[in-house]
């Protein structure tokens, strides 16, 4: 079962790197909303963000399920990957919501009352 715990730790590290890569693409997207660039570049960055987002979500889901399986199999709680994965997924959702809000404000403006 030690090998399975190592796989969980490695998967948790990969999940961190995926979040860092998503943050890089998010910063590019925000910068490209301000600077004029071609539509093809924005479309490709949006596509990369979408693929990375689903990868982050599915990898996090796998880590959570694997942590629960490991707990029921060995009766030893390996909490660090589980808690860190939940925090990284929350960070991903917060980043994506903020980017969507910035995109809406930049493209459509800001108004009160609908």
C-alpha positions in Angstrom: 0.0 0.0 0.0 3.0 2.2 0.3 3.2 2.3 -3.5 -0.4 3.5 -3.7 0.4 6.3 -1.2 3.4 7.4 -3.3 1.1 7.4 -6.4 -1.3 9.7 -4.5 1.5 12.0 -3.4 2.8 12.2 -7.0 -0.7 12.8 -8.4 -1.2 15.6 -5.8 2.1 17.2 -7.1 0.9 16.9 -10.7 -2.4 18.5 -9.7 -0.4 21.4 -8.3 1.5 21.8 -11.5 -1.7 21.7 -13.5 -3.1 24.5 -11.4 0.1 26.6 -11.9 -0.2 26.0 -15.7 -3.9 27.0 -15.6 -3.0 30.2 -13.7 -0.4 31.0 -16.4 -3.0 30.7 -19.1 -5.5 32.7 -17.0 -3.0 35.5 -16.7 -2.4 35.4 -20.5 -6.1 35.5 -21.1 -6.5 38.6 -18.8 -3.6 40.3 -20.5 -5.0 39.6 -23.9 -8.3 41.2 -23.0 -6.4 44.5 -22.5 -3.9 44.3 -25.4 -5.1 43.8 -29.0 -4.2 40.4 -30.3 -5.6 38.1 -33.0 -8.8 36.2 -32.3 -7.0 32.9 -33.1 -4.7 33.3 -30.2 -7.5 34.1 -27.8 -9.5 31.1 -29.1 -6.5 28.8 -28.6 -5.8 30.1 -25.1 -9.5 29.6 -24.2 -9.3 26.0 -25.6 -6.2 25.3 -23.5 -8.0 26.7 -20.4 -11.0 24.5 -21.0 -8.8 21.4 -21.4 -6.7 22.2 -18.4 -9.9 22.9 -16.4 -11.4 19.5 -17.1 -8.0 17.9 -16.5 -7.7 19.6 -13.1 -11.3 18.7 -12.2 -10.9 15.0 -13.2 -7.5 14.6 -11.6 -8.8 16.1 -8.4 -11.8 13.8 -8.5 -9.5 10.8 -9.0 -7.3 11.9 -6.0 -10.3 12.3 -3.8 -11.7 8.9 -4.7 -8.3 7.3 -4.4 -7.8 8.8 -0.9 -11.2 7.5 0.2 -10.4 4.1 -1.2 -7.1 4.0 0.5 -8.7 4.9 3.8 -11.2 2.1 3.6 -8.6 -0.4 2.4 -5.9 0.3 5.0 -7.9 2.2 7.8 -5.2 4.9 7.8 -6.2 8.4 6.8 -3.8 10.0 4.3 -5.3 13.4 4.7 -2.7 15.8 3.1 -3.5 15.0 -0.6 -7.2 15.1 0.1 -7.3 18.5 1.8 -4.8 20.0 -0.6 -6.8 18.7 -3.6 -10.0 20.2 -2.2 -8.1 23.6 -1.7 -6.6 23.4 -5.2 -10.0 22.7 -6.8 -11.6 25.6 -4.8 -8.7 27.8 -6.1 -9.4 26.6 -9.7 -13.1 27.5 -9.4 -12.3 30.9 -7.9 -9.9 31.7 -10.6 -12.3 30.6 -13.3 -15.1 32.7 -11.8 -12.9 35.8 -11.5 -11.7 35.4 -15.1 -15.3 35.0 -16.3 -16.4 38.1 -14.4 -13.4 40.1 -15.9 -14.3 38.9 -19.3 -17.9 39.9 -18.9 -17.0 43.4 -17.5 -14.5 44.1 -20.3 -16.7 42.9 -23.1 -20.1 44.1 -22.0 -19.4 46.7 -19.3 -20.8 47.1 -15.8 -24.3 48.0 -14.9 -26.6 48.0 -11.8 -30.1 46.7 -11.8 -30.1 44.4 -14.8 
